[in-house]
Every structure is written in C-alpha cells, then in structure tokens.
Amino acid sequence: MVKAELIGHVIRWYRKEQHMSQEVLSGLAGLDRTHYSKIERGLRSPTIETLFRIAGALDVPPHMIIETIEKEVEKSTI
Amino acid sequence: MVKAELIGHVIRWYRKEQHMSQEVLSGLAGLDRTHYSKIERGLRSPTIETLFRIAGALDVPPHMIIETIEKEVEKSTI
C-alpha cells in the first residue's frame, strides 16, 4: 500500500524541483497553506481533485506524479 | 478542474470493463461498500491512497486511471 508520507515526499520533490515555496504552490493551487503543508508532511492524504490542483500549479500532468509515486512504492517494497 | 462525478464515472468504466460488481471490487480493495458506491456516484472524492487500492483491485496501474481522467477533463473543456 502507498503511504501518505511517501505521497507527501514525492509532491515536495516536484515542488523543490521547480524552486517553488509552499506559499507560492498552495496559492497557485488554491489550497489552504496549512492543509498543503500537512499533505507534504504526510499528515493528510490528498484527494484526486487536490492532486489535479497541485499538478496544475506545478505545470506537470497529474498522472506523472502518480507514476513517480508508483516507482517509489516499488522501490520501497523490493 | 476535475469533478468528483467525472472521477466516479471513469472508475465505474474500469470496473465494468473487468465485469466486476461493486461488491467484488470494494471487497478486493478493502473499502467499505457504501463508501465505494459514493465514489462512483461522485459524492466522495477518493484520496490517492484509495485510488491505489481501487487500481490494485482492478489490476491496472494507478496512473492509467489518472491519465484516463485527464483525457476526459480535456474532452469536457474543449
């Protein structure tokens, strides 16, 4: 199973790759900053709707983020 | 933006393609049947963790479901 911590880790990785702050990303995504911060820390599991908002703000296709999560799940279970 | 109804519609499509009942799919995914039914009807937006459970039960990669949702979003906004 995929864990919220791993999802948060991957989303943080994408944000940092784009040199965005949590403030900028959550603003662009139209998400509450505290809620977004909880997602990165694995304290909240984002919904698919939230995934699409975050991916839109990062300008990457949502399925790419999911594919990265899948690869991380595989790595962690080998 | 992606809507819960569209997400539910795509998940239902995948389930029917595999000739599975809601009972079988929710059982395999380890999800409460009522909760699963609400997802298909667009009354609940599934989390990424729930997406991985559903995809596992359907034996398809989670990102494939997301890619299908992306295509449907594109169609509905053209």
N, CA and C atoms of all chains as a GROMACS GRO file, in nm:
protein
  468
    1MET      N    1   0.082  -0.122   0.000
    1MET     CA    2   0.000   0.000   0.000
    1MET      C    3   0.085   0.127   0.000
    2VAL      N    4   0.031   0.229  -0.062
    2VAL     CA    5   0.100   0.358  -0.066
    2VAL      C    6   0.069   0.434   0.063
    3LYS      N    7   0.171   0.498   0.119
    3LYS     CA    8   0.150   0.572   0.244
    3LYS      C    9   0.149   0.722   0.219
    4ALA      N   10   0.076   0.792   0.304
    4ALA     CA   11   0.064   0.938   0.291
    4ALA      C   12   0.200   1.005   0.297
    5GLU      N   13   0.293   0.950   0.376
    5GLU     CA   14   0.428   1.010   0.388
    5GLU      C   15   0.499   1.006   0.252
    6LEU      N   16   0.486   0.893   0.182
    6LEU     CA   17   0.551   0.878   0.053
    6LEU      C   18   0.488   0.975  -0.049
    7ILE      N   19   0.358   0.988  -0.047
    7ILE     CA   20   0.289   1.082  -0.138
    7ILE      C   21   0.340   1.224  -0.111
    8GLY      N   22   0.346   1.261   0.016
    8GLY     CA   23   0.394   1.394   0.055
    8GLY      C   24   0.537   1.418   0.010
    9HIS      N   25   0.619   1.316   0.024
    9HIS     CA   26   0.760   1.323  -0.014
    9HIS      C   27   0.774   1.350  -0.164
   10VAL      N   28   0.696   1.280  -0.245
   10VAL     CA   29   0.703   1.296  -0.390
   10VAL      C   30   0.655   1.436  -0.430
   11ILE      N   31   0.546   1.482  -0.371
   11ILE     CA   32   0.494   1.616  -0.403
   11ILE      C   33   0.596   1.723  -0.366
   12ARG      N   34   0.660   1.707  -0.250
   12ARG     CA   35   0.762   1.802  -0.208
   12ARG      C   36   0.878   1.804  -0.309
   13TRP      N   37   0.916   1.684  -0.356
   13TRP     CA   38   1.025   1.672  -0.453
   13TRP      C   39   0.992   1.752  -0.580
   14TYR      N   40   0.870   1.738  -0.631
   14TYR     CA   41   0.828   1.812  -0.751
   14TYR      C   42   0.830   1.963  -0.725
   15ARG      N   43   0.783   2.005  -0.608
   15ARG     CA   44   0.780   2.148  -0.576
   15ARG      C   45   0.922   2.205  -0.573
   16LYS      N   46   1.013   2.130  -0.507
   16LYS     CA   47   1.150   2.181  -0.494
   16LYS      C   48   1.219   2.186  -0.630
   17GLU      N   49   1.188   2.089  -0.715
   17GLU     CA   50   1.246   2.085  -0.849
   17GLU      C   51   1.211   2.212  -0.926
   18GLN      N   52   1.094   2.266  -0.896
   18GLN     CA   53   1.050   2.388  -0.966
   18GLN      C   54   1.087   2.514  -0.887
   19HIS      N   55   1.163   2.497  -0.779
   19HIS     CA   56   1.207   2.609  -0.696
   19HIS      C   57   1.090   2.694  -0.648
   20MET      N   58   0.983   2.628  -0.608
   20MET     CA   59   0.867   2.700  -0.555
   20MET      C   60   0.861   2.684  -0.404
   21SER      N   61   0.813   2.788  -0.338
   21SER     CA   62   0.789   2.777  -0.194
   21SER      C   63   0.652   2.713  -0.173
   22GLN      N   64   0.628   2.664  -0.052
   22GLN     CA   65   0.496   2.609  -0.020
   22GLN      C   66   0.388   2.718  -0.036
   23GLU      N   67   0.426   2.841  -0.003
   23GLU     CA   68   0.330   2.954  -0.011
   23GLU      C   69   0.286   2.974  -0.156
   24VAL      N   70   0.384   2.978  -0.246
   24VAL     CA   71   0.354   3.003  -0.388
   24VAL      C   72   0.271   2.887  -0.444
   25LEU      N   73   0.316   2.764  -0.417
   25LEU     CA   74   0.246   2.649  -0.473
   25LEU      C   75   0.101   2.642  -0.421
   26SER      N   76   0.084   2.654  -0.290
   26SER     CA   77  -0.052   2.643  -0.236
   26SER      C   78  -0.140   2.757  -0.289
   27GLY      N   79  -0.078   2.875  -0.307
   27GLY     CA   80  -0.152   2.989  -0.363
   27GLY      C   81  -0.198   2.961  -0.505
   28LEU      N   82  -0.106   2.913  -0.588
   28LEU     CA   83  -0.139   2.883  -0.728
   28LEU      C   84  -0.244   2.772  -0.736
   29ALA      N   85  -0.235   2.675  -0.644
   29ALA     CA   86  -0.326   2.561  -0.646
   29ALA      C   87  -0.461   2.594  -0.583
   30GLY      N   88  -0.468   2.710  -0.518
   30GLY     CA   89  -0.593   2.748  -0.450
   30GLY      C   90  -0.620   2.661  -0.328
   31LEU      N   91  -0.512   2.622  -0.260
   31LEU     CA   92  -0.526   2.538  -0.141
   31LEU      C   93  -0.485   2.616  -0.017
   32ASP      N   94  -0.549   2.585   0.092
   32ASP     CA   95  -0.509   2.642   0.220
   32ASP      C   96  -0.366   2.601   0.250
   33ARG      N   97  -0.282   2.698   0.291
   33ARG     CA   98  -0.140   2.672   0.311
   33ARG      C   99  -0.114   2.566   0.418
   34THR      N  100  -0.189   2.572   0.525
   34THR     CA  101  -0.173   2.474   0.633
   34THR      C  102  -0.210   2.334   0.585
   35HIS      N  103  -0.319   2.326   0.509
   35HIS     CA  104  -0.362   2.198   0.454
   35HIS      C  105  -0.254   2.143   0.361
   36TYR      N  106  -0.199   2.230   0.275
   36TYR     CA  107  -0.095   2.186   0.183
   36TYR      C  108   0.028   2.136   0.258
   37SER      N  109   0.065   2.208   0.360
   37SER     CA  110   0.182   2.170   0.440
   37SER      C  111   0.161   2.032   0.505
   38LYS      N  112   0.039   2.005   0.548
   38LYS     CA  113   0.006   1.873   0.607
   38LYS      C  114   0.018   1.761   0.503
   39ILE      N  115  -0.018   1.792   0.380
   39ILE     CA  116  -0.004   1.692   0.272
   39ILE      C  117   0.144   1.656   0.256
   40GLU      N  118   0.231   1.758   0.248
   40GLU     CA  119   0.374   1.729   0.229
   40GLU      C  120   0.431   1.649   0.345
   41ARG      N  121   0.379   1.674   0.466
   41ARG     CA  122   0.431   1.603   0.583
   41ARG      C  123   0.364   1.467   0.602
   42GLY      N  124   0.272   1.432   0.512
   42GLY     CA  125   0.208   1.301   0.522
   42GLY      C  126   0.101   1.294   0.630
   43LEU      N  127   0.055   1.411   0.674
   43LEU     CA  128  -0.048   1.412   0.778
   43LEU      C  129  -0.188   1.411   0.716
   44ARG      N  130  -0.194   1.439   0.585
   44ARG     CA  131  -0.320   1.432   0.511
   44ARG      C  132  -0.294   1.361   0.379
   45SER      N  133  -0.389   1.277   0.339
   45SER     CA  134  -0.378   1.212   0.210
   45SER      C  135  -0.461   1.293   0.110
   46PRO      N  136  -0.396   1.350   0.007
   46PRO     CA  137  -0.472   1.436  -0.084
   46PRO      C  138  -0.574   1.358  -0.167
   47THR      N  139  -0.684   1.421  -0.199
   47THR     CA  140  -0.782   1.362  -0.290
   47THR      C  141  -0.731   1.378  -0.433
   48ILE      N  142  -0.796   1.309  -0.526
   48ILE     CA  143  -0.758   1.322  -0.667
   48ILE      C  144  -0.782   1.466  -0.714
   49GLU      N  145  -0.887   1.529  -0.666
   49GLU     CA  146  -0.911   1.669  -0.702
   49GLU      C  147  -0.794   1.757  -0.658
   50THR      N  148  -0.746   1.734  -0.537
   50THR     CA  149  -0.632   1.811  -0.486
   50THR      C  150  -0.506   1.781  -0.567
   51LEU      N  151  -0.487   1.655  -0.605
   51LEU     CA  152  -0.375   1.617  -0.691
   51LEU      C  153  -0.378   1.698  -0.820
   52PHE      N  154  -0.496   1.711  -0.882
   52PHE     CA  155  -0.507   1.786  -1.007
   52PHE      C  156  -0.475   1.935  -0.985
   53ARG      N  157  -0.515   1.990  -0.871
   53ARG     CA  158  -0.483   2.130  -0.841
   53ARG      C  159  -0.332   2.150  -0.825
   54ILE      N  160  -0.270   2.058  -0.750
   54ILE     CA  161  -0.126   2.067  -0.726
   54ILE      C  162  -0.050   2.050  -0.858
   55ALA      N  163  -0.090   1.951  -0.937
   55ALA     CA  164  -0.023   1.926  -1.066
   55ALA      C  165  -0.039   2.047  -1.158
   56GLY      N  166  -0.156   2.109  -1.156
   56GLY     CA  167  -0.180   2.229  -1.237
   56GLY      C  168  -0.086   2.342  -1.197
   57ALA      N  169  -0.069   2.360  -1.066
   57ALA     CA  170   0.021   2.465  -1.017
   57ALA      C  171   0.166   2.435  -1.055
   58LEU      N  172   0.201   2.307  -1.058
   58LEU     CA  173   0.339   2.266  -1.093
   58LEU      C  174   0.359   2.257  -1.244
   59ASP      N  175   0.248   2.264  -1.317
   59ASP     CA  176   0.251   2.252  -1.464
   59ASP      C  177   0.307   2.116  -1.509
   60VAL      N  178   0.266   2.010  -1.441
   60VAL     CA  179   0.300   1.873  -1.483
   60VAL      C  180   0.169   1.794  -1.493
   61PRO      N  181   0.164   1.692  -1.581
   61PRO     CA  182   0.041   1.613  -1.588
   61PRO      C  183   0.022   1.534  -1.458
   62PRO      N  184  -0.100   1.532  -1.402
   62PRO     CA  185  -0.124   1.462  -1.276
   62PRO      C  186  -0.075   1.317  -1.277
   63HIS      N  187  -0.090   1.247  -1.392
   63HIS     CA  188  -0.051   1.106  -1.393
   63HIS      C  189   0.100   1.087  -1.376
   64MET      N  190   0.178   1.192  -1.409
   64MET     CA  191   0.323   1.181  -1.391
   64MET      C  192   0.359   1.172  -1.242
   65ILE      N  193   0.288   1.251  -1.162
   65ILE     CA  194   0.312   1.247  -1.017
   65ILE      C  195   0.276   1.108  -0.963
   66ILE      N  196   0.163   1.052  -1.013
   66ILE     CA  197   0.120   0.920  -0.968
   66ILE      C  198   0.221   0.813  -1.012
   67GLU      N  199   0.274   0.829  -1.133
   67GLU     CA  200   0.373   0.732  -1.182
   67GLU      C  201   0.498   0.736  -1.094
   68THR      N  202   0.539   0.855  -1.052
   68THR     CA  203   0.655   0.868  -0.963
   68THR      C  204   0.625   0.800  -0.830
   69ILE      N  205   0.504   0.818  -0.779
   69ILE     CA  206   0.466   0.753  -0.653
   69ILE      C  207   0.471   0.601  -0.669
   70GLU      N  208   0.419   0.551  -0.783
   70GLU     CA  209   0.424   0.406  -0.809
   70GLU      C  210   0.567   0.354  -0.804
   71LYS      N  211   0.659   0.428  -0.868
   71LYS     CA  212   0.800   0.384  -0.871
   71LYS      C  213   0.860   0.382  -0.731
   72GLU      N  214   0.822   0.482  -0.651
   72GLU     CA  215   0.874   0.487  -0.512
   72GLU      C  216   0.817   0.372  -0.430
   73VAL      N  217   0.690   0.337  -0.454
   73VAL     CA  218   0.629   0.225  -0.382
   73VAL      C  219   0.702   0.096  -0.418
   74GLU      N  220   0.731   0.078  -0.548
   74GLU     CA  221   0.805  -0.042  -0.593
   74GLU      C  222   0.940  -0.050  -0.523
   75LYS      N  223   1.013   0.063  -0.526
   75LYS     CA  224   1.145   0.066  -0.461
   75LYS      C  225   1.136   0.026  -0.314
   76SER      N  226   1.036   0.080  -0.246
   76SER     CA  227   1.027   0.057  -0.101
   76SER      C  228   0.979  -0.084  -0.067
   77THR      N  229   0.928  -0.158  -0.167
   77THR     CA  230   0.879  -0.292  -0.137
   77THR      C  231   0.972  -0.401  -0.191
   78ILE      N  232   1.079  -0.358  -0.262
   78ILE     CA  233   1.175  -0.459  -0.315
   78ILE      C  234   1.265  -0.507  -0.200
   79MET      N  235  -1.096   2.239  -1.381
   79MET     CA  236  -1.086   2.149  -1.264
   79MET      C  237  -1.158   2.016  -1.287
   80VAL      N  238  -1.106   1.913  -1.224
   80VAL     CA  239  -1.166   1.781  -1.234
   80VAL      C  240  -1.277   1.770  -1.128
   81LYS      N  241  -1.387   1.710  -1.169
   81LYS     CA  242  -1.501   1.699  -1.075
   81LYS      C  243  -1.514   1.555  -1.026
   82ALA      N  244  -1.566   1.542  -0.904
   82ALA     CA  245  -1.583   1.409  -0.842
   82ALA      C  246  -1.669   1.320  -0.931
   83GLU      N  247  -1.768   1.377  -1.000
   83GLU     CA  248  -1.857   1.297  -1.086
   83GLU      C  249  -1.778   1.231  -1.199
   84LEU      N  250  -1.686   1.309  -1.257
   84LEU     CA  251  -1.606   1.257  -1.367
   84LEU      C  252  -1.513   1.146  -1.317
   85ILE      N  253  -1.454   1.166  -1.201
   85ILE     CA  254  -1.366   1.063  -1.141
   85ILE      C  255  -1.446   0.934  -1.119
   86GLY      N  256  -1.565   0.949  -1.062
   86GLY     CA  257  -1.650   0.832  -1.036
   86GLY      C  258  -1.690   0.761  -1.164
   87HIS      N  259  -1.717   0.838  -1.267
   87HIS     CA  260  -1.757   0.786  -1.397
   87HIS      C  261  -1.644   0.700  -1.456
   88VAL      N  262  -1.521   0.750  -1.448
   88VAL     CA  263  -1.405   0.677  -1.504
   88VAL      C  264  -1.382   0.548  -1.425
   89ILE      N  265  -1.391   0.556  -1.293
   89ILE     CA  266  -1.368   0.436  -1.209
   89ILE      C  267  -1.475   0.331  -1.239
   90ARG      N  268  -1.600   0.374  -1.255
   90ARG     CA  269  -1.707   0.283  -1.289
   90ARG      C  270  -1.679   0.214  -1.424
   91TRP      N  271  -1.630   0.294  -1.519
   91TRP     CA  272  -1.599   0.241  -1.651
   91TRP      C  273  -1.495   0.129  -1.641
   92TYR      N  274  -1.388   0.152  -1.564
   92TYR     CA  275  -1.285   0.049  -1.546
   92TYR      C  276  -1.343  -0.076  -1.479
   93ARG      N  277  -1.428  -0.056  -1.379
   93ARG     CA  278  -1.488  -0.171  -1.310
   93ARG      C  279  -1.573  -0.254  -1.405
   94LYS      N  280  -1.656  -0.186  -1.485
   94LYS     CA  281  -1.745  -0.258  -1.578
   94LYS      C  282  -1.665  -0.330  -1.685
   95GLU      N  283  -1.554  -0.269  -1.727
   95GLU     CA  284  -1.469  -0.330  -1.829
   95GLU      C  285  -1.418  -0.465  -1.779
   96GLN      N  286  -1.398  -0.476  -1.648
   96GLN     CA  287  -1.347  -0.601  -1.590
   96GLN      C  288  -1.462  -0.692  -1.543
   97HIS      N  289  -1.584  -0.653  -1.575
   97HIS     CA  290  -1.702  -0.731  -1.537
   97HIS      C  291  -1.706  -0.761  -1.387
   98MET      N  292  -1.674  -0.660  -1.309
   98MET     CA  293  -1.677  -0.677  -1.162
   98MET      C  294  -1.798  -0.604  -1.106
   99SER      N  295  -1.855  -0.660  -1.001
   99SER     CA  296  -1.962  -0.589  -0.929
   99SER      C  297  -1.897  -0.491  -0.830
  100GLN      N  298  -1.975  -0.395  -0.784
  100GLN     CA  299  -1.925  -0.302  -0.681
  100GLN      C  300  -1.884  -0.380  -0.556
  101GLU      N  301  -1.960  -0.486  -0.525
  101GLU     CA  302  -1.932  -0.567  -0.406
  101GLU      C  303  -1.794  -0.632  -0.416
  102VAL      N  304  -1.767  -0.693  -0.531
  102VAL     CA  305  -1.638  -0.761  -0.550
  102VAL      C  306  -1.524  -0.660  -0.547
  103LEU      N  307  -1.540  -0.551  -0.624
  103LEU     CA  308  -1.432  -0.454  -0.628
  103LEU      C  309  -1.403  -0.394  -0.491
  104SER      N  310  -1.507  -0.349  -0.421
  104SER     CA  311  -1.483  -0.288  -0.289
  104SER      C  312  -1.423  -0.390  -0.193
  105GLY      N  313  -1.465  -0.516  -0.205
  105GLY     CA  314  -1.409  -0.622  -0.121
  105GLY      C  315  -1.261  -0.642  -0.147
  106LEU      N  316  -1.225  -0.652  -0.274
  106LEU     CA  317  -1.083  -0.670  -0.311
  106LEU      C  318  -0.999  -0.549  -0.269
  107ALA      N  319  -1.059  -0.430  -0.279
  107ALA     CA  320  -0.985  -0.308  -0.248
  107ALA      C  321  -0.981  -0.281  -0.097
  108GLY      N  322  -1.060  -0.357  -0.022
  108GLY     CA  323  -1.064  -0.335   0.123
  108GLY      C  324  -1.133  -0.205   0.159
  109LEU      N  325  -1.233  -0.170   0.078
  109LEU     CA  326  -1.307  -0.045   0.103
  109LEU      C  327  -1.450  -0.077   0.146
  110ASP      N  328  -1.504   0.008   0.230
  110ASP     CA  329  -1.644  -0.004   0.268
  110ASP      C  330  -1.731   0.011   0.142
  111ARG      N  331  -1.827  -0.079   0.126
  111ARG     CA  332  -1.906  -0.082   0.003
  111ARG      C  333  -1.985   0.048  -0.020
  112THR      N  334  -2.040   0.102   0.087
  112THR     CA  335  -2.116   0.228   0.076
  112THR      C  336  -2.024   0.342   0.035
  113HIS      N  337  -1.905   0.344   0.095
  113HIS     CA  338  -1.808   0.448   0.061
  113HIS      C  339  -1.769   0.437  -0.087
  114TYR      N  340  -1.744   0.314  -0.130
  114TYR     CA  341  -1.707   0.292  -0.271
  114TYR      C  342  -1.819   0.338  -0.366
  115SER      N  343  -1.940   0.303  -0.329
  115SER     CA  344  -2.056   0.341  -0.411
  115SER      C  345  -2.068   0.493  -0.423
  116LYS      N  346  -2.037   0.563  -0.313
  116LYS     CA  347  -2.041   0.711  -0.315
  116LYS      C  348  -1.934   0.768  -0.408
  117ILE      N  349  -1.819   0.701  -0.414
  117ILE     CA  350  -1.712   0.746  -0.504
  117ILE      C  351  -1.762   0.738  -0.649
  118GLU      N  352  -1.821   0.624  -0.686
  118GLU     CA  353  -1.869   0.608  -0.825
  118GLU      C  354  -1.977   0.710  -0.859
  119ARG      N  355  -2.058   0.746  -0.759
  119ARG     CA  356  -2.165   0.843  -0.786
  119ARG      C  357  -2.117   0.988  -0.776
  120GLY      N  358  -1.989   1.006  -0.746
  120GLY     CA  359  -1.934   1.142  -0.738
  120GLY      C  360  -1.970   1.215  -0.611
  121LEU      N  361  -2.012   1.138  -0.510
  121LEU     CA  362  -2.049   1.201  -0.382
  121LEU      C  363  -1.928   1.211  -0.289
  122ARG      N  364  -1.823   1.137  -0.323
  122ARG     CA  365  -1.698   1.144  -0.248
  122ARG      C  366  -1.582   1.152  -0.348
  123SER      N  367  -1.483   1.232  -0.314
  123SER     CA  368  -1.364   1.238  -0.398
  123SER      C  369  -1.259   1.146  -0.336
  124PRO      N  370  -1.217   1.040  -0.406
  124PRO     CA  371  -1.122   0.947  -0.344
  124PRO      C  372  -0.985   1.009  -0.320
  125THR      N  373  -0.919   0.964  -0.214
  125THR     CA  374  -0.781   1.007  -0.190
  125THR      C  375  -0.689   0.924  -0.281
  126ILE      N  376  -0.564   0.966  -0.289
  126ILE     CA  377  -0.466   0.892  -0.369
  126ILE      C  378  -0.450   0.751  -0.312
  127GLU      N  379  -0.454   0.737  -0.180
  127GLU     CA  380  -0.444   0.603  -0.120
  127GLU      C  381  -0.560   0.514  -0.168
  128THR      N  382  -0.679   0.571  -0.172
  128THR     CA  383  -0.796   0.495  -0.218
  128THR      C  384  -0.782   0.461  -0.366
  129LEU      N  385  -0.729   0.555  -0.446
  129LEU     CA  386  -0.702   0.528  -0.588
  129LEU      C  387  -0.611   0.406  -0.603
  130PHE      N  388  -0.505   0.399  -0.522
  130PHE     CA  389  -0.412   0.286  -0.530
  130PHE      C  390  -0.481   0.155  -0.492
  131ARG      N  391  -0.571   0.159  -0.395
  131ARG     CA  392  -0.645   0.038  -0.355
  131ARG      C  393  -0.736  -0.008  -0.469
  132ILE      N  394  -0.808   0.087  -0.528
  132ILE     CA  395  -0.901   0.054  -0.638
  132ILE      C  396  -0.823   0.000  -0.758
  133ALA      N  397  -0.714   0.068  -0.793
  133ALA     CA  398  -0.632   0.025  -0.907
  133ALA      C  399  -0.575  -0.115  -0.882
  134GLY      N  400  -0.535  -0.142  -0.758
  134GLY     CA  401  -0.483  -0.274  -0.722
  134GLY      C  402  -0.590  -0.381  -0.743
  135ALA      N  403  -0.712  -0.351  -0.702
  135ALA     CA  404  -0.822  -0.446  -0.717
  135ALA      C  405  -0.854  -0.469  -0.865
  136LEU      N  406  -0.837  -0.364  -0.945
  136LEU     CA  407  -0.865  -0.374  -1.090
  136LEU      C  408  -0.746  -0.429  -1.166
  137ASP      N  409  -0.632  -0.437  -1.099
  137ASP     CA  410  -0.507  -0.482  -1.160
  137ASP      C  411  -0.465  -0.393  -1.278
  138VAL      N  412  -0.478  -0.264  -1.259
  138VAL     CA  413  -0.426  -0.166  -1.356
  138VAL      C  414  -0.335  -0.068  -1.280
  139PRO      N  415  -0.235  -0.010  -1.348
  139PRO     CA  416  -0.150   0.087  -1.279
  139PRO      C  417  -0.232   0.212  -1.244
  140PRO      N  418  -0.218   0.263  -1.122
  140PRO     CA  419  -0.296   0.381  -1.080
  140PRO      C  420  -0.286   0.498  -1.178
  141HIS      N  421  -0.166   0.520  -1.235
  141HIS     CA  422  -0.150   0.638  -1.322
  141HIS      C  423  -0.234   0.626  -1.450
  142MET      N  424  -0.269   0.500  -1.487
  142MET     CA  425  -0.352   0.482  -1.607
  142MET      C  426  -0.492   0.539  -1.584
  143ILE      N  427  -0.544   0.517  -1.465
  143ILE     CA  428  -0.676   0.571  -1.431
  143ILE      C  429  -0.671   0.724  -1.434
  144ILE      N  430  -0.562   0.780  -1.379
  144ILE     CA  431  -0.547   0.927  -1.377
  144ILE      C  432  -0.536   0.981  -1.519
  145GLU      N  433  -0.463   0.909  -1.604
  145GLU     CA  434  -0.447   0.953  -1.743
  145GLU      C  435  -0.584   0.954  -1.813
  146THR      N  436  -0.665   0.854  -1.786
  146THR     CA  437  -0.800   0.850  -1.844
  146THR      C  438  -0.881   0.969  -1.795
  147ILE      N  439  -0.870   1.001  -1.667
  147ILE     CA  440  -0.942   1.116  -1.612
  147ILE      C  441  -0.895   1.244  -1.682
  148GLU      N  442  -0.764   1.257  -1.700
  148GLU     CA  443  -0.709   1.376  -1.770
  148GLU      C  444  -0.771   1.391  -1.910
  149LYS      N  445  -0.779   1.278  -1.982
  149LYS     CA  446  -0.835   1.284  -2.118
  149LYS      C  447  -0.981   1.325  -2.115
  150GLU      N  448  -1.055   1.276  -2.017
  150GLU     CA  449  -1.196   1.312  -2.005
  150GLU      C  450  -1.212   1.460  -1.970
  151VAL      N  451  -1.121   1.511  -1.886
  151VAL     CA  452  -1.124   1.654  -1.850
  151VAL      C  453  -1.102   1.737  -1.976
  152GLU      N  454  -1.001   1.697  -2.055
  152GLU     CA  455  -0.972   1.768  -2.181
  152GLU      C  456  -1.094   1.772  -2.272
  153LYS      N  457  -1.155   1.653  -2.290
  153LYS     CA  458  -1.274   1.643  -2.375
  153LYS      C  459  -1.383   1.738  -2.327
  154SER      N  460  -1.405   1.741  -2.196
  154SER     CA  461  -1.517   1.816  -2.141
  154SER      C  462  -1.491   1.966  -2.141
  155THR      N  463  -1.364   2.008  -2.165
  155THR     CA  464  -1.335   2.151  -2.164
  155THR      C  465  -1.310   2.206  -2.305
  156ILE      N  466  -1.311   2.115  -2.405
  156ILE     CA  467  -1.290   2.161  -2.544
  156ILE      C  468  -1.419   2.227  -2.594
   0.00000   0.00000   0.00000
